Amino acid sequence: MKFDSSKRHKFLLTLTGLVISFVLAAGHAASKRVTVCQLSAHPKAYEARTIAVRARVIGGFRGMALMDNHCSEKTLYLNISNYFAEKPDIKPLFDVIYKEGTAGSVGKNVEATFVGIFRRPNEQWPVGELRVRHMYELKWRFSPSGE
C-alpha cells in the first residue's frame, strides 16, 4: 500500500500522539479530572490546583481556548508557554493547528486532555486560564462544517 506524503504525515502525527498519550497518561492519573463546565461553575474550588481537562480546542492566531459542548458559551483560555510548546507531548497540537489544512481550528475538530495549573477567572477570560504543562490523548479530524 502506498501513502502520499500528506497521509503519511497525518499517520505519523497520529501515531506519535498515541505513543506519547499512553506514556503520559500513567503519569497524570493523579491530576483531578474536571470539565470546562465544572470550572465555570466552581472556579474557587480549583484555583491554583493541578487539573486535567478534556475538551475541544478552538482558536489559533490570537491564542487557543478549550470549549465543552455542554456549556459552549464558556471557554477556558489555554496558556502554553514557549518552553512547554516545544515539549514532545504538546508540539503535535501546534502541528495540527498550524500545519494541517488552514491555520487555526476552523474546519477541524481538535480534542485533547490538558494538564496544568488553573488560574482564577478575570475580565478577559471569565472561566479562567489553564497554564498547560502536559497534553495527551490528542484526537483530531477535518470537519468542513466546523462541528
N, C-alpha and C positions, 0 to 999 in steps of 0.2 A: 504494500500500500504506500502511495506516495503523497506527502503533505506539501502544500505550498508554504512559503515562509510565514505568512500571517497565521495560518493554522498551527504551524509548528511553534511559533512564538506564544500563541494563546495556550497551547497544550503545555509548554514548559512553564509558563506563569502559573497555570492551574496546578501542575504537579509540584512545583516549588512551594506554592501556598499550602497545599495539603500536607507535605512533609513538615514544614515549619509549624503548621497548625497542630499536628499530633505531638510534636516535641514540646511546644509551648503550653498546650492545654493542660498537661500534667502539672506544670509549674504554677498555673494560675487558678487552680481549683480552689485555693483558699480565699480568693477575692470574692467579695459579696456581689452576686449577680443581681442586677436591677434593670428596670426598663426606663426609657425616657419618661414615660407617664408617671412612674413611681417617683422619679427625681423631681418632676414638675410638681407633684402633689405634696412631697415631703422633703424639700431641699435641705432643711436644717439637720435632718437625720443622717445625711450622707456627707455633710461638709467636712472637707479635708481627709476623707476616707478613701482608701484604695478600693475601687469598684470595677466591675466588669459589666459592660453594656453591649448587648447585641441589637443592632438597628441598621436601618438603611442610611447610606451616606449620600448627602446632597451637597452640591456646590462645586467649587473648583478654583477659579482665579482669585477670588477675594476671601477664600477660606472655605472650610468644609464644616458641615454640621451633621448631627445624627437626628433622624426622624423615625417615629414609630407610627405605624398606620392606625393604631388605636387612639392616638391623640395627635393627629398630623399637624395641628396648628402650633404645636410645641416643638422647638428644635434645640438641641444641645450642641453648643459650639465645641469643635474639636481643635484643641491647641496641641499641635505637633511641632516641637522644636526641630531645627535643622539636624541636631545631633541624633534624635530618635528617628527622623525621617529617613536617614541613611541606614538604619539597622535592617538586617535581613528579614525580620518579621513584618516590618512596616513598609519597606520600599515597594513591595508589589502593589500596594494601594495606589501609590503615586504613578506607577506604570499604567495601571488600569485607568485612572482618572485623566492622565495627561498624554498617554501614548496610544491608547486603544480608541479608534474612531476619533470623534471630535473631542477637544479638551473639555473637561468638566463632566458632570454626571448626567447631563441631558442625553437622552437616548440610551441610557444604561441603567440597569438595576444592580446596584452595588450594595452588598451587605457584609458585615463583619462583626466580630466581637472585639471590643477595645477595652484594655485595662489601663487605668490611670487614676489620678487623684482628682476628685470632684471639688470644684470651687463654686461658691455660692452665686446665685443669680445677681445680675446687675442690669442697668438700663438697656444696654445693647443686647445682652443675652439673658432674657427673663427666666430661662430654665437653669442657666449656669454654663460652666465650661468643664470639659474633661481634659486634663493635662495628660496626654497619652504617653504611656511607657511601653506598651506592647499591643500587638494586634494578632489575632488568629481567626481561623475559620472564614477567610475571605471567600466569598462567592459572588460571581457577577455574570451578567449576560447582557447582550444588546437588547434593547427594548424600545423600538421605534415610537411606541406610544408614551414612553416615559414612565410606565407603570412599575 
